[in-house]
Amino acid sequence: MSNVFISGVSDGIGFALAKLYLDKGWTVYGISRRCPEPLRAHERFVFKSIDLAMPLDEGHFLKDEFSPIGTDGIRVAYLNAGISGNAPLSAKEASVQEVQRVLQVNALSNKILLDFLLALDKRPEVIVASASIAGVRFRAGMLSYSMSKAALIALCGVYAKEYPEVFFAVLGLCNVDTHLSREIVHGQRVHQFPDHVALRERFQTPGYVVQPEERARQLIEIALQPHAGGLESGQYLDIRELLSRVTLNSDSFSINE
């Protein structure tokens, strides 16, 4: 039986990933603050309620519901959870406490998750990190989010060097219709930031926004063939650029064991 680990599983891309893997017979180990109700009763959905804004205890992961991971391992892992940090928000208005909170959720918690996953006897073959163009191209109003995503990219880059047997797919997921993207695009202060006004207009263009289910299917295909399209382990890449290089059979993908 193949196991997949997904953080941020309650909605958006994380929920879509979990549902797709469950439909294909995998066991899904998912974490988030709240359990996704449509998946709660699924026999192969194993959930643990964890608030990534709080300090994490690495030993906590292998207890109770997650104890089978200690022997069975994880084949693919998705570091998907993230928060916007009330973006857009001017840098001077962003408190140190808020910056620290966003860094904790979007980057530092993933250090603990990586240490947990990579200490397994059967460690993941592929780890997919939900990065962002905000971590490499900076816009006004995005201080906390950009800092956190830059840290996540650096985190995965260093771990990729130290664990060359594991493939780290560090992808900017872009233009997906999720709660986080709607927070950024439709926030109260968008009118103060011209780049965000333009982004909101693009989001209203038919065909620009991708649904979480479509992006999840693409991520699964990429995890199955991580070297396709010249993707390098630990190196950030915008998923739109990668998709322009490869053809994914996302309508009939197979992730059966």
N, C-alpha and C positions, 0 to 999 in steps of 0.2 A: 504494500500500500504506500502511495506517495503522499507526503505531507507538505503543505505550504503554510508559511507564516505571513500574516498581513497585519500591519498596524494601521489604525484609522479605519476600522472595518465597519463603522456604524452607518456611513452613507457615502455618496459620491463614488469615486474610483475604487476605494477600498471595498465597499459593499458590492460593487459590480464584479470585482475580481473574485471575491468570495463566492458569489452566486455561480459564476462561470466554472470555477474549479469544483464546486460541489456537484454541479450538473454533470461533470466529467468523472466523478467517482473519487476525487481526492478528499483527504481529510484536511480541513482548514482550521488552523490555530489563529484566532483573531483577537486583537486587543483594541480597546477604545474605552471611553468613559461610560458609554451606554451600549447595551446590546441591541443589535438590529433585530427587531421583533420578527420580521419575516423569516429569519434564519434560526431563531432561538431553538425551535424544536427539531431541527435537522440532526439526524444521528451522527453525521460526520462533521458537524460544526462545533468546535471546542472554543469557548469564549472565556476570557478573563477581563474583568473590569479594571482598567488601569488609567490613571490620570498622568499623562506624560509631563505635565507641568510640575509634578511633585518629584522629589528625589526618588530614584529607583533603586530597589534592592535586587541585585543580579540573582541572588539565591532564590528569590520569590518566584521566578519564572518556572523552575522545574518542580514546583510543588503542586499538589492537588491536580486540577484538570490538565495541567501541562506536563505532568510527570512522564507520560509515554515518550515525550520528545527526547528524554535522556538516553533512551535505547534505540528508538526508531529514527531519530534525526529529522532534519528538515531538508527538502530537496531544493526549494526555491523560496526566497524571502523577499517581501516588499516592505521597504521603509517608506510608508505612504502618509502617515499622520502629519498634519501641519496646521498652523494657525496663521492668520494674516497680521496680527498685531495692530488691529484697528486702522490698517492702511486704507487710503492714503492719509498720512499724518505728518506734518512738518517735523523735521529733526529736533527743533528746539522744544516742541510740544511732547516729544516722546520721552517719558521718564526712564531713568536707568532701570527701575523695577520692571517696567513693561518690556524694555529691550532684553533684560535677563530672562523674563518669562518666555518670550518668543524664541530666544536662543536655546532655552531648556527644551522646549517642545520640538522645535524643528531641527536641532542639531545635537545638543548634549545628550538627550535621551537616546539618540541613535548610537552614541558611543557605547552606552550600556547594552543596548540591544545587539550591537555587533559583537561585543565581548561574549555575550551569552550564546549567540548563534555560532560563533567561531570556536568556542570551547567544546562544542558537541563532538562526539566521536564521529558522527555522520553529519558533517557540516554542510551548509548549502553549496550547491554547484554554482548557483547564480543568485546575486543579491541586486535587486532593482531599487534604486533610490529616486524618490520623487523630488528632483531638484527644480530649478527655475532659472529662466534667463535673468531674473532679478538678482541672482547671485554673481553674474558676470557683467551685466549691463545695468547701470544704476540710473534710477529716476528719482526726481524729487518726490517726497512723500512716502518713500519705501524704506526708510532707514532700518527698522527692526527686521523686517522681512528679508531685505537684501543681505544684511549682516548674517542672518541665520542660514540663508541658502548658500552664501559664500562659504560659511563654516562647514555646512554639510558636504559641499563639493570637495573642500580640502580634506575633510574627514575620510570620505570614500577614496580619495586619491592616495592618501597615505596608507590606508588599510589594503588597497589594491597592490601596492608595492610590497607590503609585508606578507600578504597571502596571495601569491600569484596563482595558486591552484583554484581560487574562487574568482568568478567573473563578476565585476562590479559594473552594472549598467547604470550610469548616472545621467538621467534624462530630464530635460526640461519638458514638462507635459503640456504647457501652453493651452490657450483658448478652449478650456473644457468647462462645461456648464456645471459647476459645483457650488456649494455654499460658500467656500472660501473665495472663489473668483467673483461671485456675485457681491460679496462684501466689499471687495476691492473696486469693482467696476461701478457699483451703485451706492457707494458710501456717501455720507452727508457732506463730505468736504471735497468731492471730486471736482467741483467747479473751480477750486483753487489751484488745480494742477492741470495745465494744458495737455500733457501726455495722457493723463487719465481721461480727460474729456474725449480725446481722439480714440482711446481704447474703448470707451463706452460706445462710441459711434460704430466702431468695428464690430463690437459684440451684437449690435442691432442689425448688422448686415446678414441677410439670409445665407446660410451655408458656412459662416465663419466659425461659429461655435460648434464644438464636438460634444456629443453626449458621453457621459461616463462609461456607458456600456461599450461604445465603440473604442474609446481609448483603452479600456481594460483588455479588450480582445487584442488590440495591437501590442500591448505590453506583454501579454502571454506569448504571442508569436515571437516577440523579440527575445523573451527569456528562453524560448526553445532553440533559437538560433542566434545567440548573442554576438557572434563574430560577423554576422551579415552586415553589409553596407559599410564595412570599415569601422564599426564601433569598437573602441578600445577600452579595455577594462580600466576603470578609475578616471576616465576622461569625460568631462561634461560634453553633452551634445543635445541640441534642440531636437526633439522627436520629429518635428516637421522636416528637418534636414535629413534625418535618417530615413524617414518614409519616402523622401524623394529619390533615395538611392536603391531602395529594395521594394519588392512587391510582396505584400503579405496577403495570405489567403484567409482574411479575417472572417469571412462568411462561413467557412467550413473548417476552421482550425481544429486540430486534434491534440488534446493533451492527455489522452488516455495513457494509462501506465504501460 
